[in-house]
Amino acid sequence: MRSSLLAAAPAMVALALAPLGSALAWGCEGHQIVALVAERHLSAHALQVARRVLEQGPIDPNLKRFCKPGALDALADAATWADDYRSVARDTAGWHFLDIPRGATDANLGQYCPASGCVTSAITAQLAVLRAPGATPEAQGNALRFVIHFLGDLHQPLHTTTNDDRGGNCVPVQYFGQVPHVRSATTGEYSPNLHAVWDTNIIARMTRGTAVGDVAAALDHQFRSQAPAWQQAGIDLQAWAWESHERAEDIAYGKLIRKVAIEAPRPVADCNGDGGIAARMLRLHEVLGPEYEAAAEPVIREQLAKAGVRLAMVLNDLWPANDGSQ
């Protein structure tokens, strides 16, 4: 697979990254793309160890899977497991994001990570499991699946940002004519919303349902010249979180037609919180179309590619080729 992806031609790049498309999601194909980009940058040793860890600590066959494995390889299938697992381990739900408030600075990002965990602390904790000599195969398999998934989440800008709106989940938007409607009266959530547009809608239009392997190859081809600089900068989860947050501020919120004011940070359990945040955002009548997509799509492409390159950096560092282990 690696050699065939390396042979991706510019014509295929144009096809895979053309506008318009069918349903893809950062939660399914997007996470799979990150894993497949990572495979192109993994050392042969790290790839071998990763596959062995996943094989020796397999996914519980009784776990209900939202993203069907199909013909995907082990790392791509592993990339979506964490979203399924939180349905049976609800204490892991908060590990998928880091709620950095809009208007914050990067002086002390740790203050926004609760004791129950966030995406940066979860990555660190699961890497510790993978390093632990006494960890069971099941624990190590799960830990690797968490790391693969969370590196993707860390690069979704709305997973590192909040405006008392649960990462944009409480910002109803009209998207290419699709008018927002109540998704849940209990939680006050609407669909489409800003988070979902970044998670799914833009990727869907950007890829035209192209196979995830082809999209991963195309993205890697597009950003091949930038990858060395990303690698030379080293591993820094906090810096990556802040970088992602800035993309949310500058693009996800910054390019909205109706400007969204920065809210005073307060705990919000759902979209009825903060005085009915979703209902207030609905009254802005946000309309997202070609101009917004043109600003957001390049960011999404780059974030997916960065996530893959950086995931490989983390795993290559975890399992260096000359360490004599595993």
Residue pairs with C-beta under 8 A, 6 or more apart in sequence:
1 39
1 73
1 213
2 39
2 40
5 36
5 39
5 40
5 213
5 216
5 217
5 220
6 40
6 217
8 214
8 217
8 218
8 220
8 221
10 221
12 214
12 217
12 218
13 217
13 218
13 221
13 222
15 208
15 210
15 214
15 218
16 207
16 208
16 210
16 214
16 215
16 217
16 218
16 219
17 206
17 207
17 215
17 218
17 219
17 222
17 301
18 206
18 207
18 208
19 205
19 206
19 208
19 293
19 297
20 205
20 208
21 203
21 204
21 205
21 206
21 207
21 208
21 209
21 210
22 204
22 208
22 209
23 200
23 204
23 209
24 30
24 200
24 203
24 204
24 207
24 209
25 199
25 200
25 203
25 204
26 152
26 156
26 198
26 199
26 200
26 203
26 304
27 66
27 67
27 80
27 83
27 199
27 200
28 66
28 67
28 80
29 67
29 203
29 207
29 212
29 215
30 152
30 199
30 203
30 304
31 67
31 79
31 80
31 148
31 149
31 152
32 67
32 72
32 76
32 77
32 79
32 80
32 212
32 216
33 212
33 215
33 216
33 219
33 304
33 308
34 79
34 148
34 151
34 152
34 155
34 304
34 307
34 308
34 311
35 75
35 76
35 78
35 79
35 148
35 152
35 308
35 311
36 73
36 75
36 76
36 212
36 213
36 216
36 217
36 308
37 216
37 219
37 220
37 304
37 305
37 307
37 308
37 309
37 311
37 312
38 75
38 148
38 151
38 307
38 308
38 309
38 311
38 312
38 315
39 47
39 73
39 75
39 312
40 216
40 217
40 220
40 308
40 312
41 227
41 231
41 308
41 309
41 312
41 313
41 316
42 50
42 312
42 315
42 316
43 316
43 319
43 320
43 321
44 321
45 319
45 320
45 321
46 312
46 315
46 316
46 318
46 319
46 320
46 321
49 319
49 326
50 74
50 75
50 144
50 315
50 319
51 74
51 75
52 326
53 130
53 137
53 140
53 141
53 144
54 74
54 75
54 78
54 141
54 144
54 145
55 74
56 137
56 140
56 141
57 136
57 137
57 138
57 139
57 140
57 141
57 142
57 144
58 141
59 65
59 77
59 78
59 81
59 141
59 145
63 81
63 84
63 85
63 88
64 84
64 87
65 80
65 81
65 84
66 80
66 83
66 84
67 80
67 83
67 84
69 77
72 212
75 148
76 212
78 144
78 145
78 148
78 149
79 145
79 148
79 149
79 152
80 149
81 142
81 145
81 149
82 92
82 95
82 96
82 145
82 146
82 149
82 150
83 96
83 149
85 92
85 142
85 145
86 92
86 93
86 96
91 116
92 117
92 122
92 146
94 114
94 116
94 117
94 118
95 117
95 118
95 119
95 121
95 122
95 146
95 150
96 119
96 122
96 149
96 150
96 153
96 159
97 118
97 119
97 153
97 159
97 160
97 167
98 109
98 112
98 113
98 118
98 119
98 120
98 154
98 159
98 160
98 241
99 112
99 118
99 161
99 162
99 167
100 109
100 112
100 160
100 161
100 162
100 241
100 242
100 245
101 112
101 162
101 163
101 262
101 263
101 265
102 161
102 162
102 163
102 248
102 249
102 253
102 262
102 263
103 262
104 112
104 245
106 238
106 242
106 245
109 120
109 238
109 241
109 242
110 238
112 118
113 120
113 121
117 125
119 150
119 153
119 154
119 159
119 160
119 241
120 154
120 237
120 238
120 241
122 146
122 150
123 146
123 147
123 150
123 151
123 154
123 237
123 314
124 237
126 142
126 143
126 144
126 146
126 147
126 150
127 143
127 147
127 314
127 318
129 135
129 139
129 140
129 142
129 143
130 140
130 143
130 144
130 147
130 318
131 318
135 143
147 311
147 314
147 315
148 311
151 307
151 310
151 311
151 314
152 304
152 307
152 311
153 159
154 160
154 237
154 240
154 241
154 244
154 307
155 240
155 244
155 303
155 304
155 306
155 307
155 310
156 198
156 199
156 244
156 303
157 198
157 244
157 245
157 247
157 248
157 251
157 252
157 299
157 303
158 167
158 168
158 194
158 195
158 198
158 199
158 248
158 252
159 167
159 244
160 241
160 242
160 244
160 245
160 248
161 167
161 168
161 244
161 245
161 248
161 249
161 252
161 253
162 265
162 268
163 171
163 253
163 260
163 262
163 263
164 170
164 263
164 264
164 265
164 266
164 268
164 273
164 274
164 277
165 171
165 194
165 263
165 268
165 271
165 274
165 277
165 278
165 281
166 195
166 268
166 270
166 271
167 195
168 193
168 194
168 195
168 198
168 248
168 252
169 189
169 193
169 194
169 195
169 196
169 271
170 188
170 189
170 190
170 193
170 268
170 270
170 271
170 277
170 278
170 281
171 193
171 194
171 195
171 260
171 278
171 281
171 286
172 180
172 190
172 191
172 192
172 193
172 278
172 281
172 282
172 286
173 180
173 192
173 193
173 194
173 197
173 286
173 287
173 288
174 180
174 192
174 285
174 286
174 287
174 288
175 192
175 197
175 201
175 288
175 289
176 205
176 288
176 289
178 192
180 190
180 191
180 192
180 193
180 282
181 190
181 191
182 189
182 190
183 189
183 190
183 191
183 193
186 270
187 270
187 271
187 272
188 270
188 271
188 272
188 273
188 276
188 277
188 278
188 279
189 270
189 271
189 278
190 271
190 278
190 282
192 201
193 278
194 252
194 256
194 286
197 288
197 296
198 252
198 296
198 300
202 293
202 296
202 297
202 300
203 300
205 293
206 297
206 300
206 301
207 215
210 218
216 308
219 301
219 304
219 305
219 308
220 227
220 305
220 308
222 301
222 305
223 301
223 302
223 305
223 306
223 309
226 302
226 305
227 305
227 309
230 306
230 309
230 310
230 313
231 309
231 313
233 239
235 310
235 313
235 314
235 317
240 310
244 303
247 299
247 303
251 295
251 296
251 299
252 296
253 260
255 291
255 292
255 295
255 296
256 286
256 288
256 292
257 286
257 287
257 288
257 292
258 284
258 285
258 286
260 281
260 284
263 274
263 277
266 273
266 274
267 273
268 274
268 277
271 277
271 278
272 278
272 279
319 325
319 326
